[in-house]
Amino acid sequence: MQLKRVYEISSWFKLLTHHTDLAVCLSRTPISGTELSWDLMRRLADIDTVIGIKQGAMSRAETIKIRQLMPEGFNTMEPFDYFFLDDIRLGGTVCWGELSYMLYGKKRHFAKEYIRLGQEGKWEGARAASDQPSEVREFYHDNFL
């Protein structure tokens, strides 16, 4: 059974979170059959154990909008390393399901470096480190997305 109506989705999450203290991460993707609305996401974010959302709608503008709508400390996860340095600058904390990190191979240390430098606010150095694995990042985007 696939939940489609707002009240069905909301009721399911309320039931789930009432019966467990585990953290819950929402998923906003067209693959699920229903993209969570702005209002529904905001209401679900008010549940203490709902800690974040994977933004899988493939729209950078929507990721930024979700970050603006959600309460402070709520994790909005963009699924691409391509934007993660900018996400850190905008308050992002998590990059979800990032295949390119595995594909970086011997250049993987650059990803760790740009994340660390970005979290320290050292944007110039972070951008330089982020640019190092760009050929791999572009190959991934061109061939897999």
Buried (B, 14 or more C-beta within 10 A) or exposed (E): EEBEEBEEBBEEBEEBBEEEEEEBEBBBBEEBEBBBEEEBBBBBBEBEEBBBBBBBBEEBEBBBBBBEBBEEEBBBBBBBBBBBBBBBBEBBEBBBEBEBBEBBEEBBEBBEBBBBBBEEEBBEBBBBBBEBBEEBBEEBEEEEE
